[in-house]
Amino acid sequence: MKILNTVTLILLIVGGLNWGLFGLFGFDLVAALFGAGSALSRLVYVLVGLSALWQIRPLTAALGGAATPAAHR
């Protein structure tokens, strides 16, 4: 599970950097590397989206754990 969390975090960082480059300069790094609209670039976009969904789980656990008083643990 730790490996999956690490991989999904890396993909989210790549996705975030890609969006930052696109927002600042109109440059899509994924499309530049793999071709605009190619199957590989679409796969990267899908994997980034799935990574975001996967990371909701640890986020809700962390938020739930932080909001729970120590007496109720």
MARVEXTOR-145836 format. One record per atom (N, C-alpha, C): residue number from 1; atom name; x, y, z. Coordinates in pm, 1 decimal, decimal comma. Atoms other than C-alpha are relative to their C-alpha. Example, Ala and Ser with C-alpha at 12.3 -4.5 7.8 and 13.67 -1.06 7.14 Angstrom:
2
NODE     i   at         xx         yy         zz
NODE     1    N       89,0     -119,0        0,0
NODE     1   CA     1230,0     -450,0      780,0
NODE     1    C       90,0      120,0        0,0
NODE     2    N      -82,0     -119,0       -6,0
NODE     2   CA     1367,0     -106,0      714,0
NODE     2    C      -77,0      109,0       73,0
This chain:
73
NODE     i   at         xx         yy         zz
NODE     1    N       82,7     -118,4        0,0
NODE     1   CA        0,0        0,0        0,0
NODE     1    C       87,3      125,1        0,0
NODE     2    N      -89,4     -115,1       -4,4
NODE     2   CA      292,5      234,0       72,2
NODE     2    C       53,5       32,4     -139,8
NODE     3    N      -50,9      -21,4      135,6
NODE     3   CA      426,5      183,6     -280,0
NODE     3    C     -106,7       68,1      -85,5
NODE     4    N      109,1      -60,2       77,0
NODE     4   CA       86,7      266,8     -431,1
NODE     4    C      -18,7      146,2       39,3
NODE     5    N       11,2     -139,0      -43,9
NODE     5   CA       63,8      582,5     -219,2
NODE     5    C      113,4       84,8      -55,8
NODE     6    N     -114,7      -73,1       54,3
NODE     6   CA      411,8      686,7     -331,8
NODE     6    C      -16,6       24,9     -148,9
NODE     7    N       18,9      -14,3      145,2
NODE     7   CA      335,6      624,2     -699,2
NODE     7    C     -109,5      102,3      -29,6
NODE     8    N      109,0      -94,3       25,8
NODE     8   CA        6,6      814,2     -680,5
NODE     8    C       40,4      142,3       36,9
NODE     9    N      -47,5     -134,2      -33,9
NODE     9   CA      172,9     1107,1     -504,4
NODE     9    C       92,4       55,2     -108,0
NODE    10    N      -88,8      -43,0      108,6
NODE    10   CA      440,6     1121,3     -775,2
NODE    10    C      -82,4       42,0     -121,6
NODE    11    N       85,2      -35,2      114,0
NODE    11   CA      172,3     1118,4    -1044,6
NODE    11    C      -74,6      131,1       24,7
NODE    12    N       68,0     -126,0      -31,2
NODE    12   CA      -13,5     1398,5     -866,2
NODE    12    C       95,6      118,7       -8,1
NODE    13    N      -99,2     -106,8       13,6
NODE    13   CA      305,4     1604,5     -849,2
NODE    13    C       24,3       30,0     -146,9
NODE    14    N      -16,7      -19,9      144,8
NODE    14   CA      360,9     1550,4    -1221,8
NODE    14    C     -120,4       73,9      -57,6
NODE    15    N      120,8      -66,1       48,0
NODE    15   CA       -0,7     1648,4    -1287,4
NODE    15    C       -7,9      144,5       44,1
NODE    16    N        1,5     -137,1      -49,7
NODE    16   CA       26,6     1955,6    -1068,3
NODE    16    C      100,5       88,3      -72,5
NODE    17    N     -100,0      -76,4       75,9
NODE    17   CA      345,9     2067,4    -1240,1
NODE    17    C      -47,0       25,0     -142,8
NODE    18    N       51,9      -16,6      135,6
NODE    18   CA      182,9     2009,0    -1577,7
NODE    18    C     -104,6      111,4       -4,6
NODE    19    N      101,6     -105,8       -4,9
NODE    19   CA     -115,4     2226,9    -1479,5
NODE    19    C       63,0      135,4       25,3
NODE    20    N      -69,5     -126,6      -25,2
NODE    20   CA      119,2     2493,5    -1345,3
NODE    20    C       66,0       54,3     -125,7
NODE    21    N      -61,5      -41,5      127,0
NODE    21   CA      314,3     2501,7    -1671,1
NODE    21    C     -105,2       44,8     -100,4
NODE    22    N      105,8      -36,0       94,4
NODE    22   CA       -7,5     2510,6    -1868,2
NODE    22    C      -62,2      134,8       37,3
NODE    23    N       59,3     -125,8      -44,0
NODE    23   CA     -151,3     2791,9    -1658,0
NODE    23    C       91,1      119,6      -21,3
NODE    24    N      -94,5     -110,7       13,2
NODE    24   CA      162,2     3003,5    -1668,0
NODE    24    C       41,2       28,2     -144,2
NODE    25    N      -60,4      -16,3      131,1
NODE    25   CA      289,1     2941,6    -2017,6
NODE    25    C      -79,8      -61,6     -115,0
NODE    26    N       76,0       67,4      105,3
NODE    26   CA       22,6     2746,9    -2207,2
NODE    26    C       73,3     -121,6      -54,1
NODE    27    N      -82,3      112,8       43,6
NODE    27   CA      270,4     2456,2    -2224,7
NODE    27    C      -46,3     -127,3       68,5
NODE    28    N       45,2      129,3      -52,7
NODE    28   CA      136,7     2101,9    -2181,6
NODE    28    C      116,3      -98,1      -10,6
NODE    29    N     -118,6       85,9       -2,5
NODE    29   CA      437,1     1893,0    -2076,8
NODE    29    C      -31,2     -142,5      -42,1
NODE    30    N       37,1      137,5       34,7
NODE    30   CA      257,6     1558,6    -2107,2
NODE    30    C      -20,4      -12,5     -150,8
NODE    31    N       22,0        2,9      145,3
NODE    31   CA      144,4     1639,1    -2461,5
NODE    31    C      131,9       17,3      -75,0
NODE    32    N     -129,4      -20,3       65,1
NODE    32   CA      494,9     1759,4    -2548,5
NODE    32    C       83,8     -127,5        3,8
NODE    33    N      -79,9      122,5      -12,4
NODE    33   CA      650,2     1436,3    -2422,9
NODE    33    C      -57,8     -117,8      -77,1
NODE    34    N       61,4      120,5       54,8
NODE    34   CA      396,9     1184,2    -2551,3
NODE    34    C      -87,6       24,9     -122,6
NODE    35    N       83,3      -32,9      115,4
NODE    35   CA      209,1     1367,7    -2828,1
NODE    35    C     -139,8       40,7       43,8
NODE    36    N      133,0      -50,5      -35,5
NODE    36   CA     -109,1     1569,4    -2802,7
NODE    36    C     -106,8      -98,3      -45,8
NODE    37    N      109,2       90,6       32,8
NODE    37   CA     -408,8     1338,4    -2789,3
NODE    37    C       40,3     -144,0      -23,3
NODE    38    N      -43,9      138,6       21,6
NODE    38   CA     -197,0     1023,2    -2811,0
NODE    38    C      -54,8      -89,2      111,0
NODE    39    N       49,0       95,8      -98,5
NODE    39   CA     -299,8      709,8    -2627,5
NODE    39    C       83,5        6,2      127,6
NODE    40    N      -87,4       -4,6     -117,1
NODE    40   CA        0,9      741,5    -2396,2
NODE    40    C      -26,3      125,6       84,0
NODE    41    N       29,2     -120,9      -77,5
NODE    41   CA      -74,4     1101,8    -2299,4
NODE    41    C     -136,2      -11,3       67,4
NODE    42    N      131,2       21,3      -62,9
NODE    42   CA     -438,3     1010,3    -2236,8
NODE    42    C       11,0      -94,5      118,7
NODE    43    N      -22,4       91,7     -110,7
NODE    43   CA     -320,4      722,4    -2019,3
NODE    43    C       59,2       73,5      120,6
NODE    44    N      -59,5      -77,9     -109,8
NODE    44   CA     -106,1      961,7    -1814,1
NODE    44    C     -107,5       83,9       67,5
NODE    45    N      106,9      -82,0      -58,1
NODE    45   CA     -405,6     1194,9    -1767,3
NODE    45    C      -96,1      -85,2       84,0
NODE    46    N       89,6       89,2      -74,1
NODE    46   CA     -625,4      903,1    -1658,8
NODE    46    C       66,5      -46,8      129,5
NODE    47    N      -71,3       44,7     -120,1
NODE    47   CA     -359,4      776,9    -1416,0
NODE    47    C       10,1      111,8      103,9
NODE    48    N       -2,6     -113,2      -93,3
NODE    48   CA     -327,9     1125,2    -1263,6
NODE    48    C     -136,8       16,4       65,9
NODE    49    N      134,7       -9,5      -55,0
NODE    49   CA     -705,8     1139,3    -1220,1
NODE    49    C      -29,3     -111,0       98,7
NODE    50    N       19,0      112,4      -91,8
NODE    50   CA     -715,9      793,3    -1062,5
NODE    50    C       84,2       17,2      126,6
NODE    51    N      -85,0      -26,7     -116,1
NODE    51   CA     -428,6      895,4     -836,2
NODE    51    C      -66,7       98,5       94,7
NODE    52    N       71,4      -96,8      -83,2
NODE    52   CA     -630,5     1191,1     -714,1
NODE    52    C     -112,5      -68,0       76,8
NODE    53    N      105,8       73,7      -68,5
NODE    53   CA     -921,4      962,0     -635,1
NODE    53    C       56,9      -87,5      111,4
NODE    54    N      -61,9       87,2      -99,5
NODE    54   CA     -691,0      722,2     -451,0
NODE    54    C       45,0       80,2      123,1
NODE    55    N      -53,0      -80,2     -109,8
NODE    55   CA     -540,7     1002,1     -240,5
NODE    55    C     -109,6       64,2       85,4
NODE    56    N      110,5      -49,0      -83,5
NODE    56   CA     -885,3     1105,8     -112,5
NODE    56    C       -7,4      -82,5      128,1
NODE    57    N        8,4       90,1     -114,9
NODE    57   CA     -873,8      805,1      119,7
NODE    57    C       95,4       38,9      113,0
NODE    58    N      -88,6      -41,0     -109,9
NODE    58   CA     -559,6      900,0      315,5
NODE    58    C      -30,5      141,9       49,6
NODE    59    N       34,2     -135,4      -42,0
NODE    59   CA     -672,5     1262,0      318,5
NODE    59    C     -114,5       -1,0       99,7
NODE    60    N      113,2        5,1      -92,8
NODE    60   CA    -1005,0     1180,6      480,2
NODE    60    C       39,6      -67,5      131,4
NODE    61    N      -47,6       63,7     -123,2
NODE    61   CA     -829,7      950,2      727,7
NODE    61    C       80,9       98,5       83,5
NODE    62    N      -81,0      -98,2      -71,9
NODE    62   CA     -583,2     1225,6      817,6
NODE    62    C      -87,1      109,8       59,1
NODE    63    N       88,6     -104,8      -50,4
NODE    63   CA     -856,8     1485,8      853,2
NODE    63    C      -88,9      -52,6      110,6
NODE    64    N       82,6       61,2     -103,5
NODE    64   CA    -1075,9     1250,8     1051,9
NODE    64    C       79,0      -25,9      126,8
NODE    65    N      -85,0       25,5     -115,6
NODE    65   CA     -788,0     1156,4     1278,2
NODE    65    C       37,6      127,8       72,5
NODE    66    N      -38,1     -127,0      -61,6
NODE    66   CA     -691,5     1519,9     1336,7
NODE    66    C     -117,1       64,2       71,6
NODE    67    N      118,1      -63,7      -59,1
NODE    67   CA    -1047,7     1620,6     1418,2
NODE    67    C      -56,1      -79,2      117,0
NODE    68    N       51,6       84,5     -107,1
NODE    68   CA    -1107,3     1333,9     1663,0
NODE    68    C       73,0       30,1      129,7
NODE    69    N      -66,4      -23,6     -128,3
NODE    69   CA    -1040,0     1420,4     2028,0
NODE    69    C       72,8     -124,8       48,4
NODE    70    N      -82,3      111,9      -47,2
NODE    70   CA     -778,4     1200,4     2196,9
NODE    70    C      -77,9      -95,3       88,4
NODE    71    N       78,3       84,4      -91,4
NODE    71   CA    -1031,5     1071,1     2450,6
NODE    71    C      -88,3      -99,1      -74,9
NODE    72    N       90,1       85,6       77,2
NODE    72   CA    -1241,3      913,7     2173,9
NODE    72    C       73,0      -95,7      -91,7
NODE    73    N      -76,6       87,8       88,5
NODE    73   CA     -962,4      725,4     1999,0
NODE    73    C        6,1     -139,1       52,5
